[in-house]
Structures are given as structure tokens and as C-alpha cells.
Amino acid sequence: MRNAIDARLRAHAELQPEPMTGGSFAVTILDHAGELRGGGWGRASWGTFYLVTLVVPEVARRQGLGRRLLTRIEAEAVALG
């Protein structure tokens, strides 16, 4: 399913008259020791944002961390164009 969606998105992108803008990026959640505990990865291109992965540790769920993480990811996507 993911490959089919990606293929359609690529086909659509190839028809766009403007060059691709943006790029891939990651936003991470680190614990107090600096260990990676979660985060998100996405792509911004042609004014569109694609969230590829979002991970919130189970012990941190239902505390608003996912919402704050998504807000940071969206801000990064806007900055990339």
C-alpha cells in the first residue's frame, strides 16, 4: 500500500511546473541522558508536508507530547517550504 501511495505522489510531483522545494527532516525526543526515545520523520516538498513516522514512547503517551512533537514537525515543514 505504501509503495502504491508513494508512486502516485511521485507521479503527481513530476507534473508540477515548479522545482521541488523542501527536503527530509527529523525531530527527536531525547531523555535526560541524551538517549533517543522517540520523534518523527517527514518530508516537505512542493508546499506539501508528508509525515512518514511519528513515535511517542508508551510511558509518555496521553500527556500531550505527541501534539507538541507534531507542532514542532509542522513548523519544520513550513520552514522548509
ROGU-82863 format. One record per atom (N, C-alpha, C, O): residue number from 1; atom name; residue in three letters; x, y, z. Coordinates in steps of 0.02 Angstrom, whole numbers. Example, Ala and Ser with C-alpha at 12.3 -4.5 7.8 and 13.67 -1.06 7.14 Angstrom:
BEGIN
num->1; atomo->N; residuo->ALA; c1->660; c2->-284; c3->390 .
num->1; atomo->CA; residuo->ALA; c1->615; c2->-225; c3->390 .
num->1; atomo->C; residuo->ALA; c1->660; c2->-165; c3->390 .
num->1; atomo->O; residuo->ALA; c1->712; c2->-166; c3->423 .
num->2; atomo->N; residuo->SER; c1->642; c2->-112; c3->354 .
num->2; atomo->CA; residuo->SER; c1->684; c2->-53; c3->357 .
num->2; atomo->C; residuo->SER; c1->645; c2->2; c3->394 .
num->2; atomo->O; residuo->SER; c1->670; c2->57; c3->402 .
//
This chain:
BEGIN
num->1; atomo->N; residuo->MET; c1->41; c2->-59; c3->0 .
num->1; atomo->CA; residuo->MET; c1->0; c2->0; c3->0 .
num->1; atomo->C; residuo->MET; c1->44; c2->62; c3->0 .
num->1; atomo->O; residuo->MET; c1->31; c2->109; c3->-38 .
num->2; atomo->N; residuo->ARG; c1->96; c2->63; c3->43 .
num->2; atomo->CA; residuo->ARG; c1->139; c2->122; c3->46 .
num->2; atomo->C; residuo->ARG; c1->172; c2->136; c3->-21 .
num->2; atomo->O; residuo->ARG; c1->175; c2->193; c3->-43 .
num->3; atomo->N; residuo->ASN; c1->195; c2->83; c3->-55 .
num->3; atomo->CA; residuo->ASN; c1->227; c2->92; c3->-120 .
num->3; atomo->C; residuo->ASN; c1->178; c2->121; c3->-171 .
num->3; atomo->O; residuo->ASN; c1->197; c2->163; c3->-212 .
num->4; atomo->N; residuo->ALA; c1->116; c2->99; c3->-168 .
num->4; atomo->CA; residuo->ALA; c1->66; c2->125; c3->-215 .
num->4; atomo->C; residuo->ALA; c1->53; c2->199; c3->-202 .
num->4; atomo->O; residuo->ALA; c1->47; c2->238; c3->-250 .
num->5; atomo->N; residuo->ILE; c1->49; c2->218; c3->-139 .
num->5; atomo->CA; residuo->ILE; c1->38; c2->289; c3->-122 .
num->5; atomo->C; residuo->ILE; c1->98; c2->330; c3->-144 .
num->5; atomo->O; residuo->ILE; c1->91; c2->383; c3->-174 .
num->6; atomo->N; residuo->ASP; c1->158; c2->306; c3->-128 .
num->6; atomo->CA; residuo->ASP; c1->219; c2->342; c3->-148 .
num->6; atomo->C; residuo->ASP; c1->223; c2->350; c3->-224 .
num->6; atomo->O; residuo->ASP; c1->242; c2->403; c3->-248 .
num->7; atomo->N; residuo->ALA; c1->204; c2->298; c3->-261 .
num->7; atomo->CA; residuo->ALA; c1->207; c2->302; c3->-334 .
num->7; atomo->C; residuo->ALA; c1->159; c2->355; c3->-361 .
num->7; atomo->O; residuo->ALA; c1->176; c2->392; c3->-406 .
num->8; atomo->N; residuo->ARG; c1->99; c2->359; c3->-332 .
num->8; atomo->CA; residuo->ARG; c1->51; c2->410; c3->-354 .
num->8; atomo->C; residuo->ARG; c1->76; c2->480; c3->-337 .
num->8; atomo->O; residuo->ARG; c1->68; c2->527; c3->-376 .
num->9; atomo->N; residuo->LEU; c1->105; c2->487; c3->-278 .
num->9; atomo->CA; residuo->LEU; c1->131; c2->553; c3->-258 .
num->9; atomo->C; residuo->LEU; c1->189; c2->574; c3->-304 .
num->9; atomo->O; residuo->LEU; c1->192; c2->632; c3->-324 .
num->10; atomo->N; residuo->ARG; c1->233; c2->527; c3->-320 .
num->10; atomo->CA; residuo->ARG; c1->288; c2->543; c3->-366 .
num->10; atomo->C; residuo->ARG; c1->262; c2->562; c3->-435 .
num->10; atomo->O; residuo->ARG; c1->287; c2->608; c3->-466 .
num->11; atomo->N; residuo->ALA; c1->212; c2->525; c3->-459 .
num->11; atomo->CA; residuo->ALA; c1->183; c2->540; c3->-525 .
num->11; atomo->C; residuo->ALA; c1->153; c2->610; c3->-525 .
num->11; atomo->O; residuo->ALA; c1->161; c2->647; c3->-573 .
num->12; atomo->N; residuo->HIS; c1->118; c2->627; c3->-471 .
num->12; atomo->CA; residuo->HIS; c1->89; c2->694; c3->-466 .
num->12; atomo->C; residuo->HIS; c1->145; c2->747; c3->-464 .
num->12; atomo->O; residuo->HIS; c1->140; c2->799; c3->-497 .
num->13; atomo->N; residuo->ALA; c1->197; c2->734; c3->-425 .
num->13; atomo->CA; residuo->ALA; c1->251; c2->782; c3->-417 .
num->13; atomo->C; residuo->ALA; c1->286; c2->796; c3->-484 .
num->13; atomo->O; residuo->ALA; c1->307; c2->852; c3->-497 .
num->14; atomo->N; residuo->GLU; c1->293; c2->745; c3->-525 .
num->14; atomo->CA; residuo->GLU; c1->326; c2->753; c3->-590 .
num->14; atomo->C; residuo->GLU; c1->288; c2->800; c3->-636 .
num->14; atomo->O; residuo->GLU; c1->317; c2->828; c3->-682 .
num->15; atomo->N; residuo->LEU; c1->223; c2->808; c3->-625 .
num->15; atomo->CA; residuo->LEU; c1->182; c2->852; c3->-667 .
num->15; atomo->C; residuo->LEU; c1->185; c2->924; c3->-645 .
num->15; atomo->O; residuo->LEU; c1->160; c2->968; c3->-680 .
num->16; atomo->N; residuo->GLN; c1->214; c2->938; c3->-587 .
num->16; atomo->CA; residuo->GLN; c1->215; c2->1006; c3->-561 .
num->16; atomo->C; residuo->GLN; c1->265; c2->1049; c3->-599 .
num->16; atomo->O; residuo->GLN; c1->320; c2->1027; c3->-614 .
num->17; atomo->N; residuo->PRO; c1->245; c2->1111; c3->-616 .
num->17; atomo->CA; residuo->PRO; c1->289; c2->1154; c3->-655 .
num->17; atomo->C; residuo->PRO; c1->347; c2->1184; c3->-615 .
num->17; atomo->O; residuo->PRO; c1->397; c2->1205; c3->-645 .
num->18; atomo->N; residuo->GLU; c1->342; c2->1185; c3->-549 .
num->18; atomo->CA; residuo->GLU; c1->395; c2->1214; c3->-509 .
num->18; atomo->C; residuo->GLU; c1->443; c2->1160; c3->-485 .
num->18; atomo->O; residuo->GLU; c1->423; c2->1103; c3->-475 .
num->19; atomo->N; residuo->PRO; c1->507; c2->1178; c3->-476 .
num->19; atomo->CA; residuo->PRO; c1->554; c2->1128; c3->-449 .
num->19; atomo->C; residuo->PRO; c1->536; c2->1111; c3->-377 .
num->19; atomo->O; residuo->PRO; c1->505; c2->1150; c3->-342 .
num->20; atomo->N; residuo->MET; c1->557; c2->1052; c3->-357 .
num->20; atomo->CA; residuo->MET; c1->543; c2->1030; c3->-289 .
num->20; atomo->C; residuo->MET; c1->579; c2->1075; c3->-239 .
num->20; atomo->O; residuo->MET; c1->637; c2->1094; c3->-249 .
num->21; atomo->N; residuo->THR; c1->545; c2->1092; c3->-186 .
num->21; atomo->CA; residuo->THR; c1->574; c2->1129; c3->-130 .
num->21; atomo->C; residuo->THR; c1->569; c2->1086; c3->-68 .
num->21; atomo->O; residuo->THR; c1->535; c2->1034; c3->-69 .
num->22; atomo->N; residuo->GLY; c1->602; c2->1106; c3->-16 .
num->22; atomo->CA; residuo->GLY; c1->596; c2->1070; c3->47 .
num->22; atomo->C; residuo->GLY; c1->648; c2->1015; c3->53 .
num->22; atomo->O; residuo->GLY; c1->704; c2->1022; c3->28 .
num->23; atomo->N; residuo->GLY; c1->630; c2->962; c3->87 .
num->23; atomo->CA; residuo->GLY; c1->676; c2->906; c3->98 .
num->23; atomo->C; residuo->GLY; c1->651; c2->864; c3->156 .
num->23; atomo->O; residuo->GLY; c1->597; c2->876; c3->184 .
num->24; atomo->N; residuo->SER; c1->692; c2->815; c3->175 .
num->24; atomo->CA; residuo->SER; c1->675; c2->771; c3->230 .
num->24; atomo->C; residuo->SER; c1->703; c2->800; c3->295 .
num->24; atomo->O; residuo->SER; c1->753; c2->836; c3->294 .
num->25; atomo->N; residuo->PHE; c1->671; c2->783; c3->350 .
num->25; atomo->CA; residuo->PHE; c1->695; c2->807; c3->415 .
num->25; atomo->C; residuo->PHE; c1->671; c2->761; c3->470 .
num->25; atomo->O; residuo->PHE; c1->623; c2->722; c3->460 .
num->26; atomo->N; residuo->ALA; c1->703; c2->766; c3->527 .
num->26; atomo->CA; residuo->ALA; c1->684; c2->727; c3->586 .
num->26; atomo->C; residuo->ALA; c1->681; c2->773; c3->646 .
num->26; atomo->O; residuo->ALA; c1->719; c2->821; c3->651 .
num->27; atomo->N; residuo->VAL; c1->635; c2->760; c3->692 .
num->27; atomo->CA; residuo->VAL; c1->630; c2->793; c3->756 .
num->27; atomo->C; residuo->VAL; c1->633; c2->738; c3->808 .
num->27; atomo->O; residuo->VAL; c1->596; c2->689; c3->803 .
num->28; atomo->N; residuo->THR; c1->676; c2->745; c3->857 .
num->28; atomo->CA; residuo->THR; c1->687; c2->691; c3->905 .
num->28; atomo->C; residuo->THR; c1->665; c2->708; c3->975 .
num->28; atomo->O; residuo->THR; c1->659; c2->767; c3->994 .
num->29; atomo->N; residuo->ILE; c1->653; c2->656; c3->1014 .
num->29; atomo->CA; residuo->ILE; c1->640; c2->661; c3->1086 .
num->29; atomo->C; residuo->ILE; c1->699; c2->627; c3->1121 .
num->29; atomo->O; residuo->ILE; c1->712; c2->567; c3->1110 .
num->30; atomo->N; residuo->LEU; c1->735; c2->665; c3->1161 .
num->30; atomo->CA; residuo->LEU; c1->792; c2->637; c3->1198 .
num->30; atomo->C; residuo->LEU; c1->775; c2->637; c3->1272 .
num->30; atomo->O; residuo->LEU; c1->742; c2->682; c3->1297 .
num->31; atomo->N; residuo->ASP; c1->799; c2->586; c3->1308 .
num->31; atomo->CA; residuo->ASP; c1->789; c2->586; c3->1380 .
num->31; atomo->C; residuo->ASP; c1->844; c2->627; c3->1414 .
num->31; atomo->O; residuo->ASP; c1->885; c2->658; c3->1379 .
num->32; atomo->N; residuo->HIS; c1->845; c2->629; c3->1479 .
num->32; atomo->CA; residuo->HIS; c1->893; c2->670; c3->1516 .
num->32; atomo->C; residuo->HIS; c1->965; c2->649; c3->1504 .
num->32; atomo->O; residuo->HIS; c1->1011; c2->689; c3->1512 .
num->33; atomo->N; residuo->ALA; c1->975; c2->586; c3->1485 .
num->33; atomo->CA; residuo->ALA; c1->1043; c2->560; c3->1471 .
num->33; atomo->C; residuo->ALA; c1->1062; c2->570; c3->1398 .
num->33; atomo->O; residuo->ALA; c1->1117; c2->552; c3->1378 .
num->34; atomo->N; residuo->GLY; c1->1017; c2->599; c3->1359 .
num->34; atomo->CA; residuo->GLY; c1->1032; c2->610; c3->1288 .
num->34; atomo->C; residuo->GLY; c1->1017; c2->551; c3->1244 .
num->34; atomo->O; residuo->GLY; c1->1035; c2->551; c3->1185 .
num->35; atomo->N; residuo->GLU; c1->982; c2->501; c3->1271 .
num->35; atomo->CA; residuo->GLU; c1->964; c2->442; c3->1232 .
num->35; atomo->C; residuo->GLU; c1->901; c2->455; c3->1190 .
num->35; atomo->O; residuo->GLU; c1->855; c2->488; c3->1214 .
num->36; atomo->N; residuo->LEU; c1->900; c2->431; c3->1130 .
num->36; atomo->CA; residuo->LEU; c1->842; c2->439; c3->1086 .
num->36; atomo->C; residuo->LEU; c1->784; c2->398; c3->1113 .
num->36; atomo->O; residuo->LEU; c1->791; c2->338; c3->1124 .
num->37; atomo->N; residuo->ARG; c1->727; c2->430; c3->1123 .
num->37; atomo->CA; residuo->ARG; c1->667; c2->396; c3->1149 .
num->37; atomo->C; residuo->ARG; c1->608; c2->399; c3->1102 .
num->37; atomo->O; residuo->ARG; c1->559; c2->363; c3->1112 .
num->38; atomo->N; residuo->GLY; c1->610; c2->441; c3->1052 .
num->38; atomo->CA; residuo->GLY; c1->555; c2->447; c3->1006 .
num->38; atomo->C; residuo->GLY; c1->566; c2->506; c3->959 .
num->38; atomo->O; residuo->GLY; c1->619; c2->537; c3->961 .
num->39; atomo->N; residuo->GLY; c1->517; c2->519; c3->919 .
num->39; atomo->CA; residuo->GLY; c1->522; c2->575; c3->873 .
num->39; atomo->C; residuo->GLY; c1->481; c2->565; c3->811 .
num->39; atomo->O; residuo->GLY; c1->435; c2->524; c3->809 .
num->40; atomo->N; residuo->GLY; c1->497; c2->604; c3->761 .
num->40; atomo->CA; residuo->GLY; c1->460; c2->599; c3->698 .
num->40; atomo->C; residuo->GLY; c1->505; c2->614; c3->639 .
num->40; atomo->O; residuo->GLY; c1->556; c2->647; c3->646 .
num->41; atomo->N; residuo->TRP; c1->485; c2->589; c3->582 .
num->41; atomo->CA; residuo->TRP; c1->522; c2->600; c3->520 .
num->41; atomo->C; residuo->TRP; c1->471; c2->617; c3->467 .
num->41; atomo->O; residuo->TRP; c1->418; c2->585; c3->462 .
num->42; atomo->N; residuo->GLY; c1->487; c2->666; c3->427 .
num->42; atomo->CA; residuo->GLY; c1->441; c2->687; c3->374 .
num->42; atomo->C; residuo->GLY; c1->477; c2->717; c3->315 .
num->42; atomo->O; residuo->GLY; c1->538; c2->722; c3->314 .
num->43; atomo->N; residuo->ARG; c1->438; c2->735; c3->265 .
num->43; atomo->CA; residuo->ARG; c1->464; c2->766; c3->205 .
num->43; atomo->C; residuo->ARG; c1->419; c2->826; c3->188 .
num->43; atomo->O; residuo->ARG; c1->358; c2->824; c3->198 .
num->44; atomo->N; residuo->ALA; c1->451; c2->878; c3->164 .
num->44; atomo->CA; residuo->ALA; c1->414; c2->936; c3->139 .
num->44; atomo->C; residuo->ALA; c1->435; c2->946; c3->66 .
num->44; atomo->O; residuo->ALA; c1->495; c2->950; c3->51 .
num->45; atomo->N; residuo->SER; c1->386; c2->949; c3->21 .
num->45; atomo->CA; residuo->SER; c1->402; c2->961; c3->-49 .
num->45; atomo->C; residuo->SER; c1->342; c2->990; c3->-84 .
num->45; atomo->O; residuo->SER; c1->285; c2->972; c3->-69 .
num->46; atomo->N; residuo->TRP; c1->355; c2->1035; c3->-131 .
num->46; atomo->CA; residuo->TRP; c1->303; c2->1068; c3->-170 .
num->46; atomo->C; residuo->TRP; c1->247; c2->1096; c3->-126 .
num->46; atomo->O; residuo->TRP; c1->188; c2->1093; c3->-144 .
num->47; atomo->N; residuo->GLY; c1->266; c2->1123; c3->-69 .
num->47; atomo->CA; residuo->GLY; c1->217; c2->1152; c3->-24 .
num->47; atomo->C; residuo->GLY; c1->173; c2->1102; c3->12 .
num->47; atomo->O; residuo->GLY; c1->123; c2->1121; c3->42 .
num->48; atomo->N; residuo->THR; c1->192; c2->1038; c3->11 .
num->48; atomo->CA; residuo->THR; c1->154; c2->986; c3->44 .
num->48; atomo->C; residuo->THR; c1->197; c2->952; c3->96 .
num->48; atomo->O; residuo->THR; c1->257; c2->942; c3->85 .
num->49; atomo->N; residuo->PHE; c1->168; c2->933; c3->151 .
num->49; atomo->CA; residuo->PHE; c1->203; c2->901; c3->206 .
num->49; atomo->C; residuo->PHE; c1->180; c2->828; c3->211 .
num->49; atomo->O; residuo->PHE; c1->120; c2->814; c3->212 .
num->50; atomo->N; residuo->TYR; c1->227; c2->783; c3->215 .
num->50; atomo->CA; residuo->TYR; c1->212; c2->711; c3->223 .
num->50; atomo->C; residuo->TYR; c1->244; c2->687; c3->288 .
num->50; atomo->O; residuo->TYR; c1->305; c2->687; c3->295 .
num->51; atomo->N; residuo->LEU; c1->203; c2->668; c3->336 .
num->51; atomo->CA; residuo->LEU; c1->228; c2->638; c3->397 .
num->51; atomo->C; residuo->LEU; c1->239; c2->564; c3->384 .
num->51; atomo->O; residuo->LEU; c1->192; c2->527; c3->369 .
num->52; atomo->N; residuo->VAL; c1->301; c2->542; c3->389 .
num->52; atomo->CA; residuo->VAL; c1->318; c2->473; c3->374 .
num->52; atomo->C; residuo->VAL; c1->315; c2->430; c3->437 .
num->52; atomo->O; residuo->VAL; c1->287; c2->375; c3->435 .
num->53; atomo->N; residuo->THR; c1->343; c2->455; c3->491 .
num->53; atomo->CA; residuo->THR; c1->345; c2->416; c3->553 .
num->53; atomo->C; residuo->THR; c1->336; c2->463; c3->613 .
num->53; atomo->O; residuo->THR; c1->364; c2->518; c3->614 .
num->54; atomo->N; residuo->LEU; c1->298; c2->441; c3->661 .
num->54; atomo->CA; residuo->LEU; c1->290; c2->477; c3->725 .
num->54; atomo->C; residuo->LEU; c1->291; c2->425; c3->780 .
num->54; atomo->O; residuo->LEU; c1->249; c2->380; c3->782 .
num->55; atomo->N; residuo->VAL; c1->339; c2->432; c3->827 .
num->55; atomo->CA; residuo->VAL; c1->345; c2->384; c3->881 .
num->55; atomo->C; residuo->VAL; c1->347; c2->421; c3->948 .
num->55; atomo->O; residuo->VAL; c1->388; c2->465; c3->958 .
num->56; atomo->N; residuo->VAL; c1->301; c2->403; c3->992 .
num->56; atomo->CA; residuo->VAL; c1->299; c2->429; c3->1061 .
num->56; atomo->C; residuo->VAL; c1->306; c2->369; c3->1107 .
num->56; atomo->O; residuo->VAL; c1->268; c2->321; c3->1101 .
num->57; atomo->N; residuo->PRO; c1->354; c2->370; c3->1153 .
num->57; atomo->CA; residuo->PRO; c1->362; c2->314; c3->1198 .
num->57; atomo->C; residuo->PRO; c1->298; c2->299; c3->1236 .
num->57; atomo->O; residuo->PRO; c1->261; c2->345; c3->1254 .
num->58; atomo->N; residuo->GLU; c1->284; c2->236; c3->1247 .
num->58; atomo->CA; residuo->GLU; c1->222; c2->217; c3->1280 .
num->58; atomo->C; residuo->GLU; c1->213; c2->251; c3->1347 .
num->58; atomo->O; residuo->GLU; c1->158; c2->271; c3->1365 .
num->59; atomo->N; residuo->VAL; c1->267; c2->257; c3->1385 .
num->59; atomo->CA; residuo->VAL; c1->261; c2->288; c3->1452 .
num->59; atomo->C; residuo->VAL; c1->247; c2->363; c3->1448 .
num->59; atomo->O; residuo->VAL; c1->227; c2->393; c3->1498 .
num->60; atomo->N; residuo->ALA; c1->257; c2->393; c3->1390 .
num->60; atomo->CA; residuo->ALA; c1->246; c2->465; c3->1382 .
num->60; atomo->C; residuo->ALA; c1->180; c2->482; c3->1346 .
num->60; atomo->O; residuo->ALA; c1->165; c2->541; c3->1334 .
num->61; atomo->N; residuo->ARG; c1->142; c2->432; c3->1329 .
num->61; atomo->CA; residuo->ARG; c1->79; c2->443; c3->1293 .
num->61; atomo->C; residuo->ARG; c1->25; c2->473; c3->1338 .
num->61; atomo->O; residuo->ARG; c1->27; c2->465; c3->1399 .
num->62; atomo->N; residuo->ARG; c1->-23; c2->508; c3->1306 .
num->62; atomo->CA; residuo->ARG; c1->-80; c2->538; c3->1340 .
num->62; atomo->C; residuo->ARG; c1->-60; c2->596; c3->1386 .
num->62; atomo->O; residuo->ARG; c1->-94; c2->611; c3->1435 .
num->63; atomo->N; residuo->GLN; c1->-3; c2->627; c3->1370 .
num->63; atomo->CA; residuo->GLN; c1->21; c2->684; c3->1409 .
num->63; atomo->C; residuo->GLN; c1->32; c2->746; c3->1365 .
num->63; atomo->O; residuo->GLN; c1->59; c2->796; c3->1389 .
num->64; atomo->N; residuo->GLY; c1->11; c2->742; c3->1302 .
num->64; atomo->CA; residuo->GLY; c1->19; c2->799; c3->1257 .
num->64; atomo->C; residuo->GLY; c1->85; c2->801; c3->1219 .
num->64; atomo->O; residuo->GLY; c1->97; c2->846; c3->1180 .
num->65; atomo->N; residuo->LEU; c1->129; c2->751; c3->1231 .
num->65; atomo->CA; residuo->LEU; c1->194; c2->751; c3->1198 .
num->65; atomo->C; residuo->LEU; c1->187; c2->742; c3->1122 .
num->65; atomo->O; residuo->LEU; c1->222; c2->775; c3->1084 .
num->66; atomo->N; residuo->GLY; c1->142; c2->699; c3->1101 .
num->66; atomo->CA; residuo->GLY; c1->132; c2->688; c3->1029 .
num->66; atomo->C; residuo->GLY; c1->108; c2->752; c3->995 .
num->66; atomo->O; residuo->GLY; c1->130; c2->767; c3->939 .
num->67; atomo->N; residuo->ARG; c1->63; c2->787; c3->1026 .
num->67; atomo->CA; residuo->ARG; c1->38; c2->851; c3->999 .
num->67; atomo->C; residuo->ARG; c1->95; c2->902; c3->993 .
num->67; atomo->O; residuo->ARG; c1->101; c2->936; c3->942 .
num->68; atomo->N; residuo->ARG; c1->136; c2->907; c3->1046 .
num->68; atomo->CA; residuo->ARG; c1->192; c2->955; c3->1044 .
num->68; atomo->C; residuo->ARG; c1->243; c2->934; c3->991 .
num->68; atomo->O; residuo->ARG; c1->271; c2->977; c3->956 .
num->69; atomo->N; residuo->LEU; c1->255; c2->870; c3->985 .
num->69; atomo->CA; residuo->LEU; c1->302; c2->844; c3->935 .
num->69; atomo->C; residuo->LEU; c1->276; c2->860; c3->865 .
num->69; atomo->O; residuo->LEU; c1->314; c2->882; c3->822 .
num->70; atomo->N; residuo->LEU; c1->213; c2->848; c3->853 .
num->70; atomo->CA; residuo->LEU; c1->184; c2->862; c3->787 .
num->70; atomo->C; residuo->LEU; c1->186; c2->937; c3->772 .
num->70; atomo->O; residuo->LEU; c1->198; c2->956; c3->714 .
num->71; atomo->N; residuo->THR; c1->176; c2->979; c3->821 .
num->71; atomo->CA; residuo->THR; c1->181; c2->1052; c3->811 .
num->71; atomo->C; residuo->THR; c1->252; c2->1071; c3->789 .
num->71; atomo->O; residuo->THR; c1->260; c2->1112; c3->745 .
num->72; atomo->N; residuo->ARG; c1->303; c2->1041; c3->821 .
num->72; atomo->CA; residuo->ARG; c1->372; c2->1054; c3->801 .
num->72; atomo->C; residuo->ARG; c1->386; c2->1029; c3->730 .
num->72; atomo->O; residuo->ARG; c1->421; c2->1062; c3->692 .
num->73; atomo->N; residuo->ILE; c1->359; c2->970; c3->714 .
num->73; atomo->CA; residuo->ILE; c1->369; c2->942; c3->646 .
num->73; atomo->C; residuo->ILE; c1->336; c2->987; c3->594 .
num->73; atomo->O; residuo->ILE; c1->366; c2->1001; c3->542 .
num->74; atomo->N; residuo->GLU; c1->276; c2->1010; c3->608 .
num->74; atomo->CA; residuo->GLU; c1->241; c2->1055; c3->561 .
num->74; atomo->C; residuo->GLU; c1->280; c2->1120; c3->551 .
num->74; atomo->O; residuo->GLU; c1->285; c2->1144; c3->495 .
num->75; atomo->N; residuo->ALA; c1->308; c2->1148; c3->605 .
num->75; atomo->CA; residuo->ALA; c1->348; c2->1209; c3->600 .
num->75; atomo->C; residuo->ALA; c1->409; c2->1198; c3->556 .
num->75; atomo->O; residuo->ALA; c1->427; c2->1241; c3->516 .
num->76; atomo->N; residuo->GLU; c1->441; c2->1141; c3->563 .
num->76; atomo->CA; residuo->GLU; c1->499; c2->1125; c3->522 .
num->76; atomo->C; residuo->GLU; c1->479; c2->1118; c3->449 .
num->76; atomo->O; residuo->GLU; c1->515; c2->1141; c3->404 .
num->77; atomo->N; residuo->ALA; c1->423; c2->1087; c3->436 .
num->77; atomo->CA; residuo->ALA; c1->398; c2->1079; c3->367 .
num->77; atomo->C; residuo->ALA; c1->385; c2->1147; c3->336 .
num->77; atomo->O; residuo->ALA; c1->402; c2->1159; c3->278 .
num->78; atomo->N; residuo->VAL; c1->354; c2->1192; c3->373 .
num->78; atomo->CA; residuo->VAL; c1->340; c2->1260; c3->348 .
num->78; atomo->C; residuo->VAL; c1->406; c2->1296; c3->332 .
num->78; atomo->O; residuo->VAL; c1->411; c2->1330; c3->281 .
num->79; atomo->N; residuo->ALA; c1->455; c2->1289; c3->375 .
num->79; atomo->CA; residuo->ALA; c1->520; c2->1321; c3->365 .
num->79; atomo->C; residuo->ALA; c1->554; c2->1295; c3->302 .
num->79; atomo->O; residuo->ALA; c1->590; c2->1332; c3->268 .
num->80; atomo->N; residuo->LEU; c1->543; c2->1231; c3->286 .
num->80; atomo->CA; residuo->LEU; c1->575; c2->1202; c3->226 .
num->80; atomo->C; residuo->LEU; c1->537; c2->1220; c3->162 .
num->80; atomo->O; residuo->LEU; c1->564; c2->1213; c3->107 .
num->81; atomo->N; residuo->GLY; c1->476; c2->1243; c3->169 .
num->81; atomo->CA; residuo->GLY; c1->437; c2->1262; c3->110 .
num->81; atomo->C; residuo->GLY; c1->396; c2->1207; c3->84 .
num->81; atomo->O; residuo->GLY; c1->360; c2->1215; c3->35 .
//
